[in-house]
Structure formats: structure tokens, C-alpha cells
């Protein structure tokens, strides 16, 4: 395993956009990222990640890789980055297959760029190769080319949302639930670059946790702050 201190550089959004331009120029798969509070760091970015659909039962399969630690905290180095969709579409809308996305997708990376809590970027790899100079430059001096994105939103139905609130209040009064999270569904027609949307959204909202993943199957731009499940060791 190898680590290199790259120093201070761009924000996670700027570095991700810069790495996307690098990937386009090299003709390699786009980067993937988790930003916010992950593994004791402020961001983890895979410079290039080849992704594909996987069986949902394999989404949490972990290779037997020895965990490495330094006095300053955990060293990530690499790993599997992907998503597992909510399996039940009956209550929350169409299933992933109906939306055109696989139920689970991801890919393996042996190299990550990690932003620590003090604002320093690190190059970490499970191998022994040094950090390429163009990769370091994309982090320390990111060059961001503005790319287009746009969503034509359909306005949510006010009365449908009101009925949902009233049903939740009735359930609370009846003692069926003590707390409910009532959400409004927004739908829209997408055009443009999904990574540009993600970087703009992260820069504006600074969510506690966010993630981006892209492949031939499509893209996922997650801005959800909740941690659903955490796995440690076996």
C-alpha cells in the first residue's frame, strides 16, 4: 500500500469536476465520489471507476483485505463503491428496473483521493504505483470546465401531499405510529451532464453525506444525509 500527501487543493466538487475532465481526455471511465462524513474523512474520490450492474445479494460482499491504519486515522486505499436500491417499490414508487436503473451497481477501485478533516488531500492506493503528475495537478490545481445541466420539474400535487399529511396525523392520533416523515415527490425531465448537477448541488447545499456513481447504465447523484447501515470487519 502507498500513501502520498498532495496538500491543499480544490473543494470536493471542484476536484471531482476536474477529474471528470481528466477522464474524458484519457478516454477512461468517469470518477466516483462520496463526500461528507465518510470513514473519518471529508471526501473520497475514485479517479476513474468502471461500474456495472451486480446482483443485489452481492452488494455488500467484501474482499478479504487487511485494514491499514496510521496514527492519523484509517487509510482507505481502495474498495468497492456502489449502490443498493430500496427493493420495495410498492410503497415508494416504481422499482429500480422500471426507472431504467439496475437494482444494484458498482465497481472496484484500488486507488482513492482522500480529503482529511484538516483540508489536506492524500493519494492512497492498495498497490505501489506513485501518484501520476496529471492526477496530482487535477487535485491541487483543479481546472473546472462548466458543463450544462437542466431539469424541467413537474410541480407536485398539493392536495395529494395534504392528504398524506392528514393520514399521518390520523395514524398518530390512533396510536399506530408516533413519528412519520412526510415527503413530497418531485419528478422532472433531465438534460445535460449528471456530474455537473451533482457538483453544483454539493457546492450549494454541503450535505452531511453525498455520493456520485456513473456508468453505461446511467448515473446516481445522492444528496441524502442519513447513514442507513455501517459495516465494520466481518
C-alpha positions, 0 to 999 in steps of 0.5 A: 500500500502507498500513501502520498500527501498532495496538500491543499487543493480544490473543494470536493466538487471542484476536484471531482469536476476536474477529474471528470475532465481528466477522464474524458481526455484519457478516454477512461471511465468517469470518477466516483465520489462520496463526500461528507462524513465518510470513514473519518474523512471529508471526501473520497474520490475514485479517479476513474471507476468502471461500474456495472450492474451486480446482483443485489445479494452481492452488494455488500460482499467484501474482499478479504483485505487487511485494514491499514491504519496510521496514527492519523486515522484509517487509510482507505486505499481502495474498495468497492463503491456502489449502490443498493436500491430500496427493493420495495417499490410498492410503497415508494414508487416504481422499482429500480428496473422500471426507472431504467436503473439496475437494482444494484451497481458498482465497481472496484477501485484500488486507488482513492483521493482522500480529503482529511478533516484538516483540508489536506488531500492524500493519494492512497492506493492498495498497490505501489504505483506513485501518484501520476503528475496529471492526477496530482495537478487535477487535485491541487490545481483543479481546472473546472470546465462548466458543463450544462445541466437542466431539469424541467420539474413537474410541480407536485400535487398539493392536495395529494401531499395534504392528504398524506399529511392528514393520514399521518396525523390520523395514524398518530392520533390512533396510536399506530405510529408516533413519528412519520416523515412526510415527503413530497415527490418531485419528478422532472425531465433531465438534460445535460451532464449528471456530474455537473448537477451533482457538483453544483448541488454539493457546492450549494447545499454541503450535505452531511453525506453525498455520493456520485456513481456513473456508468453505461447504465446511467448515473446516481447523484445522492444528496441524502444525509442519513447513514442507513447501515455501517459495516465494520470487519466481518 
